[in-house]
Amino acid sequence: MVLGGGATIGRAEGRTGPAMTLYGNAVGWADSQAPVVDTTRSFTVSAMVRNNAPTGGRAVVTQGGDSYYSFYLGRDYWGTHNQWVFKVQTAAGAQDSTTYQAFSTAPATTGRWTLLTGVYDASAKKILLYVDGRLQQSTPVTGIWQTTGGLQLGRVRYQSQWTDFWDGAISDVQVWDRALPASAVGRLQGSGGTTAGTAPDRSWLLP
């Protein structure tokens, strides 16, 4: 991962392992510089996060291209809407009309560590969002647009711009090339976000 100049790696209150601290600005991010997730197949992304921003969309883990994201795990915010979200693009074209979302049942929180897990089950054609190990919503999708950009921590590509910069901390980022079952996500929550009982295919900021 390449770090933006505003990203710092170290200890964060409430975590025993390393965490990346970001301040909601354009220089706070991490970039794999190449695709990590094959979005034509099942996958799972998960991270422990602490959100410090009371308002605004905030991206935890995303992947996309020059114009738009293919998937987004983070906080969705507009008007009175303030929820955790796992959302995907089902087709090329960078249109909001091709966005499908799975939302949390309760508002997104600030100032506390939360486990966010997004699952894409290609065979069942659905996306699922878990918050603190509990399923929030399952949404049918036809597929996910495959893009060529790198995995991003703390920002998203939207309408050819970087935006939704994370304000807070991110740790225990894990990616599996398969759809984790609910039991594994529950075990991930029980471990404090560190292990699901099956090794991730890629990970960052683990103890």
C-alpha positions as CSV (number, residue, x, y, z in Angstrom):
1,M,0.0,0.0,0.0
2,V,1.1,3.5,-0.9
3,L,0.1,6.1,1.8
4,G,-1.0,9.6,1.2
5,G,0.9,12.3,3.0
6,G,-1.8,12.8,5.6
7,A,-2.1,9.1,6.6
8,T,-0.3,7.9,9.8
9,I,0.2,4.3,10.9
10,G,0.5,3.6,14.6
11,R,-1.4,2.8,17.7
12,A,-5.0,4.0,18.2
13,E,-6.9,4.1,21.4
14,G,-9.1,1.0,21.8
15,R,-6.9,-1.2,19.5
16,T,-4.0,-3.4,20.3
17,G,-2.6,-3.6,16.8
18,P,-1.7,-1.0,14.2
19,A,-4.2,1.4,12.8
20,M,-4.2,4.1,10.1
21,T,-5.4,7.5,11.3
22,L,-6.9,9.9,8.8
23,Y,-8.3,13.4,9.2
24,G,-10.9,13.7,6.5
25,N,-8.7,15.5,4.0
26,A,-7.5,14.9,0.4
27,V,-4.0,13.7,1.5
28,G,-5.3,11.0,3.9
29,W,-5.6,7.6,2.1
30,A,-3.9,4.3,1.2
31,D,-3.8,2.9,-2.4
32,S,-2.8,-0.6,-3.5
33,Q,-2.2,0.8,-7.1
34,A,-3.6,-2.3,-8.7
35,P,-6.9,-4.2,-8.3
36,V,-7.1,-6.5,-5.3
37,V,-10.6,-7.8,-5.7
38,D,-12.0,-9.6,-8.7
39,T,-15.5,-8.3,-8.6
40,T,-16.8,-10.8,-11.2
41,R,-16.5,-13.4,-8.4
42,S,-17.6,-13.7,-4.8
43,F,-15.6,-11.7,-2.2
44,T,-15.7,-10.4,1.3
45,V,-14.1,-7.1,2.6
46,S,-14.0,-6.2,6.3
47,A,-12.4,-3.6,8.5
48,M,-12.6,-2.2,12.1
49,V,-13.3,1.5,11.9
50,R,-13.7,4.5,14.2
51,N,-15.6,7.3,12.6
52,N,-15.0,10.8,14.0
53,A,-17.0,12.8,11.4
54,P,-20.6,13.8,12.4
55,T,-21.6,14.4,8.8
56,G,-20.7,13.5,5.2
57,G,-20.2,10.3,3.2
58,R,-17.0,8.5,4.4
59,A,-15.3,5.7,2.5
60,V,-13.5,2.9,4.4
61,V,-12.6,0.4,1.6
62,T,-13.4,0.9,-2.1
63,Q,-12.2,-0.2,-5.5
64,G,-12.9,1.3,-8.9
65,G,-11.5,3.0,-12.0
66,D,-10.8,6.5,-13.3
67,S,-14.4,7.6,-13.1
68,Y,-16.3,5.6,-10.5
69,Y,-16.1,2.9,-7.9
70,S,-17.1,-0.7,-8.3
71,F,-17.7,-1.3,-4.6
72,Y,-17.8,0.9,-1.5
73,L,-17.8,0.0,2.2
74,G,-18.3,3.0,4.5
75,R,-20.8,5.6,5.8
76,D,-23.6,6.9,3.6
77,Y,-24.9,10.4,4.4
78,W,-27.4,12.9,3.0
79,G,-30.0,15.0,4.7
80,T,-31.3,12.9,7.7
81,H,-29.9,9.7,6.2
82,N,-26.8,8.5,8.1
83,Q,-26.1,4.7,7.8
84,W,-23.3,2.3,7.2
85,V,-23.4,0.9,3.7
86,F,-22.0,-1.6,1.3
87,K,-22.8,-0.5,-2.2
88,V,-21.8,-1.6,-5.7
89,Q,-22.0,-0.6,-9.3
90,T,-23.8,-3.3,-11.4
91,A,-22.8,-1.9,-14.8
92,A,-20.3,0.4,-16.5
93,G,-21.2,4.0,-17.2
94,A,-20.7,5.7,-13.9
95,Q,-24.4,6.3,-13.2
96,D,-26.1,6.5,-9.9
97,S,-29.0,4.5,-11.4
98,T,-26.7,1.4,-11.5
99,T,-25.9,1.6,-7.8
100,Y,-27.3,-1.1,-5.5
101,Q,-26.9,-0.8,-1.7
102,A,-27.2,-2.7,1.5
103,F,-27.7,-0.4,4.5
104,S,-27.4,-0.7,8.3
105,T,-30.6,-0.8,10.3
106,A,-29.4,1.8,12.7
107,P,-27.6,5.1,12.2
108,A,-23.8,5.1,11.7
109,T,-22.0,5.9,14.9
110,T,-19.1,8.2,15.8
111,G,-16.4,7.8,18.3
112,R,-16.5,4.0,18.8
113,W,-14.9,1.1,17.0
114,T,-17.2,-0.8,14.7
115,L,-16.7,-3.9,12.5
116,L,-18.0,-3.4,9.0
117,T,-18.2,-6.4,6.6
118,G,-19.4,-6.4,3.1
119,V,-20.1,-9.7,1.2
120,Y,-20.7,-10.3,-2.5
121,D,-22.2,-13.8,-3.2
122,A,-21.8,-14.2,-7.0
123,S,-23.7,-17.5,-7.1
124,A,-26.7,-16.2,-5.1
125,K,-26.4,-12.7,-6.8
126,K,-26.7,-10.6,-3.7
127,I,-24.7,-8.3,-1.5
128,L,-24.8,-8.3,2.3
129,L,-23.8,-5.8,4.9
130,Y,-22.8,-6.9,8.4
131,V,-22.3,-4.5,11.3
132,D,-20.5,-5.8,14.4
133,G,-21.1,-9.3,13.1
134,R,-24.9,-9.0,12.6
135,L,-26.5,-9.0,9.2
136,Q,-28.2,-5.7,8.4
137,Q,-29.5,-6.1,4.8
138,S,-29.2,-8.4,1.8
139,T,-29.8,-6.8,-1.6
140,P,-30.2,-8.7,-4.9
141,V,-27.7,-7.6,-7.7
142,T,-27.1,-8.8,-11.2
143,G,-23.3,-8.5,-10.9
144,I,-20.6,-6.0,-10.1
145,W,-18.8,-3.8,-12.7
146,Q,-15.1,-4.9,-12.9
147,T,-12.7,-2.0,-12.9
148,T,-8.9,-1.6,-13.1
149,G,-8.0,0.7,-10.3
150,G,-6.4,-0.1,-7.0
151,L,-8.0,-0.9,-3.7
152,Q,-8.5,2.3,-1.7
153,L,-8.6,2.9,2.1
154,G,-10.1,6.1,3.2
155,R,-11.4,7.5,-0.1
156,V,-13.5,6.7,-3.2
157,R,-13.5,7.6,-6.9
158,Y,-16.8,9.3,-7.8
159,Q,-17.6,11.2,-10.9
160,S,-13.9,11.3,-11.8
161,Q,-13.0,12.9,-8.4
162,W,-11.6,11.6,-5.1
163,T,-14.0,12.2,-2.3
164,D,-15.6,10.9,0.9
165,F,-12.3,11.1,2.8
166,W,-12.3,9.1,6.1
167,D,-12.0,11.0,9.3
168,G,-11.0,8.7,12.1
169,A,-9.1,5.4,12.2
170,I,-9.1,2.1,10.2
171,S,-7.6,-1.2,11.3
172,D,-7.8,-5.0,10.6
173,V,-8.6,-4.7,6.9
174,Q,-9.1,-8.1,5.4
175,V,-10.2,-9.4,1.9
176,W,-11.3,-12.9,1.1
177,D,-11.8,-14.2,-2.4
178,R,-15.1,-15.9,-1.4
179,A,-18.3,-15.0,0.3
180,L,-17.9,-15.6,4.1
181,P,-20.9,-17.3,5.7
182,A,-22.6,-15.6,8.7
183,S,-20.9,-18.0,11.1
184,A,-17.5,-16.7,10.0
185,V,-18.5,-13.1,10.2
186,G,-19.8,-13.8,13.7
187,R,-16.5,-15.3,14.6
188,L,-14.7,-12.2,13.2
189,Q,-16.8,-10.0,15.5
190,G,-16.0,-12.3,18.5
191,S,-12.3,-11.9,17.8
192,G,-12.5,-8.1,17.8
193,G,-12.2,-8.0,14.0
194,T,-8.9,-9.9,13.7
195,T,-9.9,-13.5,12.6
196,A,-12.8,-15.2,11.0
197,G,-11.4,-18.7,11.5
198,T,-10.3,-18.7,7.8
199,A,-7.3,-16.9,6.6
200,P,-7.8,-13.8,4.4
201,D,-6.3,-13.7,1.0
202,R,-5.0,-10.2,1.7
203,S,-4.8,-8.1,4.8
204,W,-3.5,-4.9,6.2
205,L,-3.2,-3.4,9.7
206,L,-3.6,-6.7,11.5
207,P,-1.9,-7.3,14.9
